[in-house]
Structure formats: structure tokens, C-alpha cells
Amino acid sequence: MQRIQIDSVLPHLIKQIKAGVFLIVQAGDDLNVMTIGWASFGFIWGKPIMTIAVRPTRHTFGIIERGRDFTVSIPSGNLSKEIELCGTKSGRDCNKIKECGFEIFPAVKVKTPILNIAGTHIECKIVCKTSIDPDKLADDYQKLYPNKDFHTMYFGEIMDCYSTEDEKISG
């Protein structure tokens, strides 16, 4: 495992997020992974922040609402089948971690684990959340919500970021 500065890998991460990456959430015994393709990075409140969006209709929403943190695993290899599965199936109906053959590994600074895959891993502590107010959303973005299931935005302070580019983590 190699610690990395988030700003040194941002162009790579942004490109990967567009293709889909794994969001892992946990609250108590409830653990789920889903694909996300929307996220942002910035410096807010004097801290490095990753912002993710989860719709309230998603199984993940119920878990992240009860949790205090989240992790994101960005694969370095081709996991397109797993990205598709985690983006099209619901954790209500199946155990996506098991179906994908993933192993989990304890995170370093938060309770939610990471996926034991080669790639970049980001650990975030939720410091703020806010629901999108449709009255304040630009008209041309309203079409992204035909079911009116507007995202909740989770602002996560980046607590740790590291790479396992060439290998899985050994414990």
C-alpha cells in the first residue's frame, strides 16, 4: 500500500469516475457496494473533500443515511462487468460483493471497508449532507430526474487515500 496525495491523481480519478467506480457504505451489519459515476473533489472548510450523490430510491441510501463514512475504490484493472453489475442490481435483491467475488479489507481510518482490488482507495468521513432542492435546480437538469428522485449530496472529508495499483492487499 502506498499513500498518495489526492491532488496528484485527480485527473486519473476523474476519468475513472466517468467510467464508474465503487462506492462502499456500511452501517452496523449492513454493507453494500454500488457503482457511482458522479463525484466531485475540492477544498472546503479548509479540508480536502469528496462529494458523492446518492438517490433516495437506492438501497445504498438507507445505509449511508445511518452510517458516518464511506469509501470509494477505483479499480486500476478492467472490472467493467463488476461495475455494470453493481450499477444495475440492487443490494435489496442480492449481495453484490459476493456476486462479484469481491473480498473486503479494513479501511485505515474509517469503519467502512474497502474492496480488496488493485487500484486507488479513498476513505471519507461524512461531514455534511444536503438534498437537492428541485426548485433551485436549473431547468435543463430537471430532465435527469424523470421520477423526481433527486440526489442527496454527501460531503466526505478525505481521511486517507492510497494506492494498491499492482496487487491486492495482503493481510
Backbone hydrogen bonds, N-H to C=O, Kabsch-Sander energy under -0.5 kcal/mol:
donor,donor_aa,acceptor,acceptor_aa,energy
2,Q,163,S,-2.2
4,I,161,C,-2.2
8,S,5,Q,-1.6
9,V,5,Q,-0.5
9,V,6,I,-1.4
13,L,9,V,-2.7
14,I,10,L,-3.0
15,K,11,P,-1.8
16,Q,12,H,-2.3
17,I,13,L,-2.9
18,K,14,I,-1.6
19,A,15,K,-0.9
19,A,16,Q,-0.7
20,G,16,Q,-1.1
20,G,17,I,-0.6
21,V,36,I,-2.1
22,F,73,S,-2.3
23,L,21,V,-0.5
23,L,34,M,-3.2
24,I,71,T,-3.0
25,V,32,N,-2.4
27,A,30,D,-2.3
30,D,27,A,-2.1
31,L,29,D,-0.5
32,N,25,V,-2.3
34,M,23,L,-2.2
35,T,86,C,-1.3
36,I,21,V,-2.4
40,S,51,T,-2.1
42,G,49,I,-2.3
44,I,42,G,-0.5
44,I,47,K,-2.0
47,K,44,I,-2.2
49,I,42,G,-3.0
50,M,156,G,-2.7
51,T,40,S,-2.9
52,I,154,Y,-2.2
53,A,38,W,-0.7
54,V,152,T,-2.3
58,R,55,R,-1.7
61,F,58,R,-0.7
62,G,58,R,-0.8
62,G,59,H,-0.6
63,I,59,H,-1.0
64,I,60,T,-3.0
65,E,61,F,-2.1
66,R,62,G,-0.6
66,R,63,I,-0.9
67,G,63,I,-1.2
70,F,124,C,-2.2
71,T,24,I,-2.1
72,V,122,I,-2.3
73,S,22,F,-2.4
74,I,72,V,-0.5
74,I,120,T,-3.3
76,S,118,A,-2.3
77,G,118,A,-0.6
79,L,77,G,-1.0
83,I,79,L,-2.8
84,E,80,S,-2.3
85,L,81,K,-2.5
86,C,82,E,-2.7
87,G,83,I,-0.9
87,G,84,E,-0.6
88,T,84,E,-1.1
88,T,85,L,-0.8
89,K,85,L,-2.4
93,D,90,S,-1.3
94,C,90,S,-1.2
96,K,94,C,-1.0
99,E,95,N,-2.7
100,C,96,K,-2.2
101,G,98,K,-1.1
102,F,97,I,-2.2
105,F,114,I,-2.4
114,I,105,F,-2.7
116,N,103,E,-2.9
117,I,115,L,-2.1
120,T,74,I,-2.3
121,H,162,Y,-2.9
122,I,72,V,-2.7
123,E,160,D,-2.7
124,C,70,F,-2.7
125,K,157,E,-2.1
126,I,68,R,-2.2
126,I,124,C,-0.5
127,V,155,F,-3.0
128,C,155,F,-1.2
130,T,153,M,-2.1
132,I,151,H,-2.6
136,K,133,D,-2.2
137,L,134,P,-0.9
141,Y,138,A,-1.9
142,Q,138,A,-0.8
142,Q,139,D,-1.1
143,K,139,D,-0.5
144,L,141,Y,-1.7
145,Y,142,Q,-2.1
148,K,145,Y,-1.7
150,F,148,K,-1.1
152,T,54,V,-2.5
153,M,130,T,-3.4
154,Y,52,I,-2.7
155,F,128,C,-3.0
155,F,153,M,-0.5
156,G,50,M,-3.2
156,G,154,Y,-0.7
157,E,125,K,-2.9
157,E,155,F,-0.5
158,I,48,P,-2.7
159,M,123,E,-2.9
159,M,157,E,-0.8
160,D,123,E,-1.3
162,Y,121,H,-2.1
163,S,2,Q,-2.8
164,T,119,G,-3.7
167,E,164,T,-0.8
